[in-house]
């Protein structure tokens, strides 16, 4: 498949021709240099910007020194012009064979689990749930755990944890094929026992959150962490939905017991159903009270789906935790911390801790550098 076709040579990584190629992030770049001396800079620019791409060059074979110089730049195939289809197919086959050998020689990568948290309406408490689940899972499992804030137009997870980041999700998405485990961790900060990648710093409706970049980011996260929690935006396009549902073992859809949230959630579930993306979806009813005017049975009838979890409305301790940049614990909540712990146990398969006052809070004490100021 041709990702992009560009007319004109690349003189630097910032010019328009180069940016089109880099943004497409192709596996193979075919460069026609002809006899132009100015074209020699193009392979060098592309190789620097896309170090993992395979460079094919077609041009006149009359100058052996030119071919040697191109190979020094990182060009893997020189195809004499006029370019013949058979020669191009053979170059593709050599690339495919080498890629297959490398893949076969590599041990299978360890794959962690991904859990997604989203809502159809901002203000439903999805970020509070995502942040606290990350802390609970990290404490309970003793395994490497990450929280990725993908919410738009701005992400709040960093603010909830009192983290002032040098890097955000934007940096990870824009890294493209350069992103690996080492680079991903360099963008993150550790707090409360887990790693967090804060959300978009600038107000945006896109921020480079394409399906391709999202898939690569989550692939790296799965090979870096045993558990990854995603704080998702309220709106995802079709391709992003398929990436999320393909890689997530569970997607928690959070709503509150009020009509606008229920109506929006019903629309969201219909959208996911239309995309055949409801496998692994669980409904979490947040901020419930005995005095709620809309009953649980009525909500289930409206959504045409059973509720998986209920979380009590304990507004005061939630706001106190958010304002202090800490996590909830059982010493200052009546049932909320226990209910979140039950969700964490269901997601991960980890056993629940004995219910004694203070024990859950003790487990959630920071163990990796504390809270960042």
Phi, psi and omega in degrees: 000133178276116181281319182202148176234125187237134174257127180115150182275158179261114180267336176205165182290348182261353181282167190297318181297315181294319182297323179297319180291313182298317181295329179287334177051058183280162174282323183233137175240121178259118185245124175261111185260345181058226178246014186279128175292330180294337182287343184296336181285335184300310179301323180294318179297314182293320180297321179292318183283327183231075186296338181268355180281146176269124183263124170251137177234136174240137181182188181289135180269011185285344185244093181300326180296325177296318180296318178298317179297321178295319179296323177297329179285348181112004178291130184261338180222128171248121184244115182299145175263151000293139185291131179254144184300317182299319180295321179293317180297319179297323177294319176299318182295321178297320178296315181297319180296316180294319179298320180294321179295318180295317180297319181292325183285337182280139175293150180300132183289141175292132184246118176278175180265148177242132177236128183254143177233127181211168175215161178272350184218126177300146180092008181274352178097015182296320181294318177302317180293315181298314182298313183287327175297321178300316180294318180295313182296318179298316182290317183290319188273330188069015182252164182292125186229142182230150172237120178251121182266104181255008185294147177230155006282343177224148178261140184252353187301319179299318179294321179299329183258008181058038178259127177251097193277151168273334180228159181224183178302331179301317180297319180294318180293320182285346179292337177060225184290347178287342184292125172224185184300318182295314181294319180300312180295329179293337178276345189261165174234146179262136180201140177055031175089000180222169179262138179235135172249102185298161185278185183305131182276325180259148180299119184209152173253357182231285178069021180079016182278067175275162180298322182295314180291322178297316179298317180293318179300314182290327176298316178294318179299320181293330178272353182256326186233148176287329181225131177231124177255131179252127170263105191266157174285169180284341181234127177229139177280175186303316183290322177295320178301315182295323176296312183298311184289332178291324187260342183271132174286329179214140173240117178270121176258117188258136174215163176249158186280057175224151194303312180302319180294320180294315180299314180294322180294321178298320177294319179297314181296323177296321178296313179296322179295321179297328179270006182054048185234033182261357178294130181086359180281132177233140182262128178245117177268115187256154176058048180276148177219157177298332183273006180303133182286331180257122185282164178297320180298319179294321178296316179297323177295317181293322182275343185056040181201143181286148174282135180269324183215150173236137178240130183288157179276096176240073190296315186300309179294330176297311180295322179297317179295317180297314183292335180262357179069033181238175177263161176288153170212170188286352179281340180234011172231151182279307183227344188298312181300319179296319180293321177294322178297324178295320177297315180301319180295320179293320181296315190262341186082006178283146179291151176284147179279149178305135185278087173235140182303128176094335182295315180297319178296324179295322179294333184268008178294142182303139180231003181224067174094357178071191181274131180284136178270000000 
